[in-house]
Amino acid sequence: MSKQIYGPTFEEMLHPEKIDPQVRKKALQAAKDSPLDPVNLFNITWKDAQNVPYHVVLPREITGVDANIIVMYSKDFPTGSHKVGATYSVTLEHQIFDKIDQKRDVLVFPSTGNYGIGGAYVGTRMGYESYVILPELMSKERFEKIESYGAKYFKTPGCESNVKEIYDKTWELRKADPKYRILNQFEEMGNYRFHYHVTGNTIVEMVKHLKEKGVGNGRCAAFTSSMGSAGTISAADRVKQVFPEHKIIGLEPIQCPTLYSNGYGGHDIQGIGDKHVTWIHNVLNMDAIMCIDDIECKKMLQAFVEEPGKKALVEEFGCNPQVVDLLSKIMGISGVCNVLGAIKTAKYYGMGKDENIVTVATDAIDRYYSVMADMTRDYGPLTKTEAYYRTHYILKGAKTDYIREGSHFARMCWHNLKYYTWVEQQAKSVQELDAQKNPEWWHNHQSLVSEMDKLLMQKRKQEALV
């Protein structure tokens, strides 16, 4: 059997300064010189070489609200998206419990984008033949990245919201050959644990760090996150344990408002709005669902990344040129969606200048150049005047429409929607679904983080002796 490859513990992903100094040094160098070296698994963290979270506080000149809107960005993760952390955690947990074997199994990562790209990276770095299942209408850059990491893919019919077709493909593969091991982000609790422990605690530390810099009150008033697998929004479960007043705000496309109104439809906020409620989504802890327009997200992304838009932000709104340059590099479509959700949250709840709303830029423009080309084709070249109008209307003028608060009745409706995917289609039992109503079910999964870390340390020692 080949020697198994292991990366960081959950605690090392949260606090990379706890990684062996030589390994950390090698990993940081590899990020520049050898990005496909497996040691880059130790770069799966929200923190830079100085152990400061990757973040930017958005200028009030463009948000139009008093609250501090803080964007944690993930372009500096090994794949350019924090979803690589979820993929690594899921794969790691299967390897720790000997559920997968490099000689026997082919890993399959069902995805609508960044989790699949993460699977292509992690699976091959850990020595596995790896496939990604991805809807055929996703951006061409996604497929190119998968191939660049040494993995292959299966295309399924449809666009972002066609997840049923992805699930159908996983069952087809299972029946075709037992070598295919499906690592499904939508149900694997390793995804939840990564965000609960690593992303959640990073948020807690970051708002305290910002208070020392004179920004905010050291607490987190809200976390806004659009849902694909609902991994990222799991971070808010941890944040709410530290700051009980904290609000968890889920986001969906207006064009596919599944939780908001049991709606359905196609949309183009790639990575979210998958027309079902995922198994790992703790909807009973969510305080509101808000809907965001996909075309507004794409129009504002274009204003962030193209030169006329950047010029408008600096010259017309008075933004710091360095901040504008950073925004042009860290934002993707879902990142803009999350920012719009943060602005709506600030307006709806009347949050003030000392309050912090945290959100996430899930990926960056490198996945969307083809989408921007389509925008130019459909709407014409972006001008400075048009960029000014978009910023004023879409960002500063964000409306407080399409908001449904999380009453007990609403939360139970959200939870009950899981039945149609997970019991009727994916072989879960009603008893398993009902168990999620008990907060202890979620607490038990949260507590497994330390157990996983202990088991990983044991595995590392065993491999060192081989």
C-alpha positions as CSV (number, residue, x, y, z in Angstrom):
1,M,0.0,0.0,0.0
2,S,1.2,3.5,-0.8
3,K,2.2,5.8,2.0
4,Q,-0.8,7.9,2.8
5,I,-0.6,11.7,2.7
6,Y,-1.9,13.7,5.6
7,G,-2.1,17.5,5.9
8,P,-3.1,19.8,8.8
9,T,-5.4,19.2,11.8
10,F,-8.4,21.4,12.2
11,E,-6.5,23.3,14.9
12,E,-3.6,23.9,12.6
13,M,-5.9,25.2,9.9
14,L,-7.3,27.6,12.5
15,H,-3.9,28.5,14.0
16,P,-1.2,27.8,11.4
17,E,1.4,29.0,13.8
18,K,1.0,25.7,15.5
19,I,2.2,23.8,12.5
20,D,5.8,22.5,12.8
21,P,7.9,25.6,11.8
22,Q,9.9,23.7,9.1
23,V,6.7,22.4,7.5
24,R,5.1,25.8,7.7
25,K,8.1,27.5,6.1
26,K,8.2,24.8,3.3
27,A,4.5,25.2,2.7
28,L,4.6,29.0,2.4
29,Q,7.5,28.7,-0.1
30,A,5.7,26.1,-2.1
31,A,2.7,28.4,-2.5
32,K,5.0,30.6,-4.6
33,D,7.3,28.1,-6.3
34,S,5.5,24.7,-6.4
35,P,1.7,25.1,-6.0
36,L,1.0,21.5,-6.8
37,D,3.3,20.1,-4.1
38,P,1.2,18.2,-1.5
39,V,2.8,20.3,1.3
40,N,0.5,23.1,0.1
41,L,-2.2,21.3,2.1
42,F,-0.7,23.1,5.1
43,N,-1.7,26.4,3.4
44,I,-5.3,25.6,3.9
45,T,-6.1,28.4,6.4
46,W,-7.8,31.8,6.5
47,K,-4.5,33.4,7.7
48,D,-1.5,34.9,6.0
49,A,2.1,34.3,6.8
50,Q,1.8,36.7,9.7
51,N,-1.2,34.8,11.0
52,V,-3.7,37.6,10.2
53,P,-7.0,36.7,8.6
54,Y,-7.4,37.6,4.9
55,H,-10.0,40.4,5.1
56,V,-11.0,43.8,4.0
57,V,-13.4,46.3,5.6
58,L,-15.6,47.8,2.8
59,P,-15.6,51.6,2.4
60,R,-18.8,53.1,3.7
61,E,-18.7,55.3,0.6
62,I,-19.9,52.4,-1.5
63,T,-21.9,50.4,1.1
64,G,-24.1,53.3,2.1
65,V,-24.5,51.9,5.7
66,D,-23.0,52.7,9.0
67,A,-22.2,49.1,10.1
68,N,-18.7,47.7,9.3
69,I,-19.0,45.2,6.5
70,I,-16.0,42.9,6.7
71,V,-15.2,40.5,3.8
72,M,-13.0,37.5,4.5
73,Y,-11.5,36.5,1.2
74,S,-10.2,33.2,0.1
75,K,-8.3,33.8,-3.1
76,D,-5.0,32.9,-1.3
77,F,-6.1,29.4,-0.4
78,P,-4.3,26.8,-2.5
79,T,-7.1,26.6,-5.1
80,G,-8.2,30.2,-4.8
81,S,-11.3,29.3,-2.8
82,H,-11.9,28.3,0.9
83,K,-13.9,25.3,-0.4
84,V,-10.6,23.4,-0.6
85,G,-10.7,23.3,3.2
86,A,-14.1,21.6,3.2
87,T,-12.9,19.1,0.5
88,Y,-9.7,18.4,2.5
89,S,-11.6,17.8,5.7
90,V,-14.1,15.5,4.1
91,T,-11.3,13.5,2.4
92,L,-9.2,13.4,5.5
93,E,-12.0,12.0,7.7
94,H,-12.6,9.2,5.2
95,Q,-8.9,8.4,5.1
96,I,-8.5,8.5,8.9
97,F,-11.3,5.8,9.2
98,D,-9.8,3.7,6.4
99,K,-13.0,4.2,4.3
100,I,-10.9,5.1,1.2
101,D,-7.7,3.5,-0.2
102,Q,-5.4,4.9,-2.8
103,K,-4.9,1.5,-4.5
104,R,-8.6,0.6,-4.5
105,D,-10.8,3.7,-4.8
106,V,-11.5,6.5,-7.2
107,L,-12.8,9.6,-5.5
108,V,-15.8,11.5,-6.9
109,F,-16.7,15.0,-5.8
110,P,-20.2,16.1,-6.7
111,S,-20.2,19.9,-7.1
112,T,-21.4,23.0,-8.8
113,G,-18.0,24.5,-8.7
114,N,-15.5,25.3,-6.0
115,Y,-15.9,22.2,-3.9
116,G,-15.2,20.2,-7.1
117,I,-12.2,22.2,-7.9
118,G,-11.0,21.6,-4.3
119,G,-11.6,17.9,-4.8
120,A,-9.5,17.9,-8.0
121,Y,-6.7,19.5,-6.0
122,V,-7.0,17.6,-2.7
123,G,-7.7,14.2,-4.1
124,T,-4.8,14.2,-6.5
125,R,-2.4,15.7,-4.0
126,M,-3.4,13.0,-1.5
127,G,-2.6,10.3,-4.1
128,Y,-6.1,9.4,-5.4
129,E,-7.5,9.2,-8.9
130,S,-10.2,11.9,-8.7
131,Y,-13.3,12.9,-10.7
132,V,-15.6,15.9,-10.3
133,I,-19.3,16.0,-11.3
134,L,-20.2,19.4,-12.6
135,P,-23.2,20.9,-14.5
136,E,-22.3,21.5,-18.1
137,L,-23.2,25.2,-18.1
138,M,-20.7,26.2,-15.4
139,S,-17.9,28.6,-16.5
140,K,-15.3,27.1,-18.7
141,E,-12.6,28.2,-16.2
142,R,-14.0,25.7,-13.7
143,F,-13.4,22.8,-16.0
144,E,-9.9,24.1,-16.9
145,K,-8.9,24.3,-13.3
146,I,-10.1,20.7,-12.6
147,E,-7.9,19.4,-15.5
148,S,-4.9,21.6,-14.4
149,Y,-4.9,19.8,-11.0
150,G,-4.7,16.4,-12.7
151,A,-8.4,15.3,-12.2
152,K,-11.1,14.5,-14.6
153,Y,-14.8,15.4,-14.7
154,F,-18.3,14.2,-15.6
155,K,-20.6,16.8,-17.1
156,T,-24.3,16.7,-16.1
157,P,-27.2,18.5,-17.8
158,G,-28.2,22.0,-16.7
159,C,-26.8,24.9,-14.8
160,E,-26.1,25.9,-11.2
161,S,-29.5,24.8,-9.8
162,N,-29.5,21.4,-11.4
163,V,-28.3,19.4,-8.5
164,K,-30.8,16.5,-8.9
165,E,-28.9,15.6,-12.1
166,I,-25.7,15.5,-10.1
167,Y,-27.2,13.2,-7.6
168,D,-28.5,10.9,-10.3
169,K,-24.9,10.7,-11.7
170,T,-23.6,9.7,-8.3
171,W,-26.0,6.8,-8.1
172,E,-25.2,5.7,-11.7
173,L,-21.5,5.6,-10.8
174,R,-22.2,3.6,-7.5
175,K,-24.1,1.0,-9.5
176,A,-21.5,0.9,-12.3
177,D,-18.4,0.1,-10.1
178,P,-17.8,0.0,-6.4
179,K,-14.4,1.7,-6.9
180,Y,-16.2,5.0,-7.1
181,R,-16.3,6.6,-3.7
182,I,-18.7,9.5,-3.5
183,L,-17.6,12.3,-1.2
184,N,-20.8,14.4,-1.3
185,Q,-20.3,17.9,0.1
186,F,-24.0,18.3,0.6
187,E,-24.2,15.6,3.3
188,E,-20.6,15.1,4.6
189,M,-20.3,16.5,8.0
190,G,-16.5,17.1,7.5
191,N,-17.6,20.0,5.4
192,Y,-19.7,21.3,8.4
193,R,-16.8,20.8,10.9
194,F,-14.3,22.7,8.8
195,H,-16.4,25.8,8.7
196,Y,-17.7,25.5,12.2
197,H,-14.3,25.2,13.7
198,V,-11.9,26.9,11.3
199,T,-14.0,29.6,9.6
200,G,-16.2,30.2,12.7
201,N,-13.4,30.7,15.1
202,T,-11.4,32.8,12.6
203,I,-14.4,35.2,12.5
204,V,-14.4,35.4,16.3
205,E,-10.7,36.2,16.4
206,M,-10.9,38.6,13.5
207,V,-13.5,40.9,15.0
208,K,-11.5,41.1,18.2
209,H,-8.4,41.9,16.2
210,L,-10.2,44.7,14.4
211,K,-11.3,46.2,17.6
212,E,-7.7,46.6,18.6
213,K,-7.3,48.5,15.3
214,G,-10.2,50.8,16.1
215,V,-12.8,49.1,14.0
216,G,-16.0,47.9,15.6
217,N,-16.9,46.7,19.1
218,G,-15.1,43.3,19.0
219,R,-18.3,41.4,18.4
220,C,-20.1,40.0,15.3
221,A,-23.6,41.2,14.8
222,A,-24.3,39.1,11.7
223,F,-22.9,36.7,9.3
224,T,-24.3,36.6,5.7
225,S,-23.7,33.7,3.4
226,S,-25.3,32.3,0.3
227,M,-25.8,28.6,0.4
228,G,-24.4,26.0,-2.0
229,S,-23.6,23.0,0.1
230,A,-24.3,25.3,3.2
231,G,-20.8,24.6,4.5
232,T,-19.8,28.2,4.8
233,I,-22.9,29.3,6.7
234,S,-22.0,26.6,9.3
235,A,-19.3,29.0,10.6
236,A,-22.1,31.1,12.0
237,D,-23.2,28.2,14.4
238,R,-19.8,28.8,16.2
239,V,-20.1,32.6,16.1
240,K,-23.5,32.5,17.6
241,Q,-22.2,30.4,20.5
242,V,-19.7,33.2,21.3
243,F,-22.0,36.1,20.5
244,P,-25.6,35.0,21.3
245,E,-27.1,38.2,19.7
246,H,-25.4,37.3,16.4
247,K,-27.8,36.8,13.4
248,I,-27.3,34.1,10.8
249,I,-28.5,35.3,7.4
250,G,-28.8,32.9,4.5
251,L,-28.9,34.1,0.9
252,E,-30.5,32.7,-2.2
253,P,-31.0,34.0,-5.8
254,I,-34.3,35.7,-6.5
255,Q,-34.4,33.4,-9.5
256,C,-34.3,30.3,-7.4
257,P,-35.9,31.1,-3.9
258,T,-36.1,27.6,-2.5
259,L,-36.2,28.4,1.2
260,Y,-37.8,31.8,0.8
261,S,-40.9,30.6,-1.0
262,N,-40.4,26.9,-2.0
263,G,-39.4,28.4,-5.4
264,Y,-37.3,27.0,-8.2
265,G,-35.5,28.0,-11.4
266,G,-32.2,28.6,-13.1
267,H,-29.8,31.3,-12.2
268,D,-26.1,32.3,-12.5
269,I,-24.7,33.0,-9.1
270,Q,-22.4,30.1,-9.6
271,G,-21.8,28.0,-6.4
272,I,-25.1,28.7,-4.6
273,G,-28.9,28.2,-4.9
274,D,-29.0,24.5,-5.7
275,K,-32.7,24.1,-5.4
276,H,-32.8,22.0,-2.3
277,V,-31.9,22.1,1.4
278,T,-28.7,20.4,2.2
279,W,-28.3,17.7,4.9
280,I,-25.5,19.7,6.7
281,H,-27.5,23.0,6.8
282,N,-28.6,23.7,10.4
283,V,-31.7,25.7,9.2
284,L,-33.2,25.6,12.7
285,N,-30.4,28.0,13.8
286,M,-30.9,30.5,10.9
287,D,-32.4,33.9,11.6
288,A,-33.5,35.0,8.2
289,I,-33.4,34.2,4.5
290,M,-32.8,37.0,1.9
291,C,-32.9,36.8,-1.9
292,I,-30.4,38.5,-4.2
293,D,-30.7,39.2,-8.0
294,D,-28.2,37.2,-10.0
295,I,-27.9,39.9,-12.7
296,E,-27.1,42.6,-10.2
297,C,-24.3,40.4,-8.8
298,K,-22.8,40.0,-12.2
299,K,-23.2,43.7,-13.1
300,M,-21.5,44.7,-9.8
301,L,-18.7,42.2,-10.2
302,Q,-18.0,43.8,-13.6
303,A,-17.9,47.2,-11.9
304,F,-15.4,45.9,-9.3
305,V,-13.0,44.3,-11.8
306,E,-12.9,46.3,-15.0
307,E,-11.0,49.5,-15.3
308,P,-13.9,51.9,-15.8
309,G,-15.5,50.5,-12.7
310,K,-12.4,50.9,-10.6
311,K,-11.9,54.4,-11.9
312,A,-15.5,55.3,-10.8
313,L,-15.0,53.8,-7.3
314,V,-11.9,56.0,-6.8
315,E,-12.8,59.2,-8.6
316,E,-16.6,59.4,-8.0
317,F,-16.9,57.7,-4.6
318,G,-13.6,58.6,-3.1
319,C,-12.5,55.0,-2.3
320,N,-8.9,54.2,-1.4
321,P,-7.2,53.0,-4.6
322,Q,-5.4,50.2,-2.8
323,V,-8.8,48.9,-1.5
324,V,-10.3,49.1,-4.9
325,D,-7.4,47.2,-6.4
326,L,-7.8,44.5,-3.8
327,L,-11.5,44.2,-4.4
328,S,-10.9,43.7,-8.1
329,K,-8.8,40.7,-7.2
330,I,-10.8,39.0,-4.5
331,M,-14.4,39.2,-5.7
332,G,-16.5,36.6,-7.6
333,I,-20.2,36.4,-8.3
334,S,-21.2,34.8,-5.0
335,G,-18.9,37.2,-3.2
336,V,-20.9,40.1,-4.5
337,C,-24.1,38.3,-3.6
338,N,-22.8,38.0,0.0
339,V,-21.9,41.7,0.1
340,L,-25.3,42.7,-1.1
341,G,-26.8,40.4,1.6
342,A,-24.6,42.2,4.2
343,I,-25.9,45.6,3.1
344,K,-29.5,44.4,3.2
345,T,-28.9,43.0,6.7
346,A,-27.4,46.3,8.0
347,K,-30.4,48.2,6.6
348,Y,-33.1,45.8,7.7
349,Y,-31.9,45.5,11.3
350,G,-30.7,49.2,11.5
351,M,-27.2,48.2,12.5
352,G,-24.9,51.0,13.6
353,K,-21.3,52.1,13.2
354,D,-19.8,49.9,16.0
355,E,-21.5,46.7,14.7
356,N,-19.7,44.2,12.5
357,I,-21.3,42.2,9.7
358,V,-19.0,39.5,8.4
359,T,-19.3,37.8,5.0
360,V,-17.1,35.8,2.6
361,A,-15.7,36.2,-0.9
362,T,-15.8,32.5,-1.8
363,D,-13.7,32.8,-4.9
364,A,-12.3,35.4,-7.3
365,I,-12.5,36.8,-10.8
366,D,-10.1,34.1,-12.3
367,R,-13.2,31.8,-12.5
368,Y,-15.4,34.4,-14.3
369,Y,-13.5,36.1,-17.2
370,S,-15.8,34.2,-19.6
371,V,-18.8,35.4,-17.7
372,M,-17.6,39.0,-17.9
373,A,-17.1,38.6,-21.7
374,D,-20.7,37.5,-21.9
375,M,-21.7,40.6,-19.9
376,T,-19.9,42.8,-22.4
377,R,-21.5,41.0,-25.3
378,D,-25.0,41.3,-23.8
379,Y,-24.8,44.8,-22.3
380,G,-22.0,46.5,-24.1
381,P,-18.6,47.6,-22.8
382,L,-18.7,49.0,-19.3
383,T,-18.2,52.8,-19.0
384,K,-17.3,54.9,-16.0
385,T,-20.8,56.4,-16.0
386,E,-22.5,53.0,-16.1
387,A,-20.2,51.8,-13.3
388,Y,-21.2,54.8,-11.2
389,Y,-24.8,54.1,-11.8
390,R,-24.4,50.4,-10.8
391,T,-22.6,51.2,-7.6
392,H,-25.1,53.8,-6.6
393,Y,-28.2,51.7,-7.5
394,I,-27.0,48.1,-6.7
395,L,-24.8,48.6,-3.7
396,K,-25.8,51.9,-2.0
397,G,-29.4,51.5,-3.1
398,A,-29.8,47.9,-2.0
399,K,-33.4,47.3,-1.1
400,T,-34.8,45.4,1.9
401,D,-37.1,43.3,-0.2
402,Y,-37.3,39.5,-0.4
403,I,-36.6,39.0,3.3
404,R,-38.2,36.2,5.4
405,E,-37.3,36.1,9.1
406,G,-36.7,32.8,10.9
407,S,-39.8,32.3,13.0
408,H,-40.3,28.8,14.6
409,F,-42.8,28.1,11.8
410,A,-40.5,29.2,9.1
411,R,-37.6,27.2,10.4
412,M,-39.7,24.1,10.6
413,C,-40.7,24.7,7.0
414,W,-37.1,24.9,6.0
415,H,-36.2,21.8,7.9
416,N,-39.1,19.8,6.4
417,L,-37.9,20.5,2.9
418,K,-35.0,18.2,3.5
419,Y,-37.4,15.3,3.4
420,Y,-37.9,15.4,-0.3
421,T,-34.2,15.2,-1.2
422,W,-32.7,13.2,1.6
423,V,-35.4,10.7,2.5
424,E,-37.2,10.3,-0.8
425,Q,-34.1,10.4,-3.1
426,Q,-31.0,9.9,-1.1
427,A,-31.8,6.9,1.2
428,K,-31.8,8.8,4.6
429,S,-34.4,7.6,7.1
430,V,-37.1,9.7,8.7
431,Q,-35.6,8.9,12.0
432,E,-32.2,10.4,10.9
433,L,-34.0,13.5,9.7
434,D,-36.0,14.0,12.9
435,A,-32.8,13.6,14.9
436,Q,-31.5,16.9,13.4
437,K,-34.3,18.7,15.3
438,N,-32.4,18.2,18.5
439,P,-29.5,20.7,19.1
440,E,-27.5,17.9,20.6
441,W,-27.2,16.3,17.2
442,W,-25.3,19.3,16.0
443,H,-23.3,19.6,19.2
444,N,-22.1,16.0,18.9
445,H,-20.8,16.7,15.4
446,Q,-19.1,19.9,16.6
447,S,-17.4,18.0,19.4
448,L,-15.8,15.5,16.9
449,V,-13.3,18.1,15.8
450,S,-10.9,17.4,18.7
451,E,-11.3,13.6,18.2
452,M,-10.4,14.0,14.5
453,D,-7.3,15.9,15.4
454,K,-6.2,13.3,17.8
455,L,-6.7,10.5,15.3
456,L,-4.8,12.5,12.6
457,M,-1.8,13.0,14.9
458,Q,-1.8,9.2,15.5
459,K,-1.9,8.5,11.8
460,R,0.9,10.9,11.2
461,K,3.1,9.1,13.7
462,Q,2.3,5.8,12.1
463,E,3.2,7.0,8.7
464,A,6.5,8.5,9.9
465,L,7.5,5.0,11.1
466,V,6.8,3.4,7.7
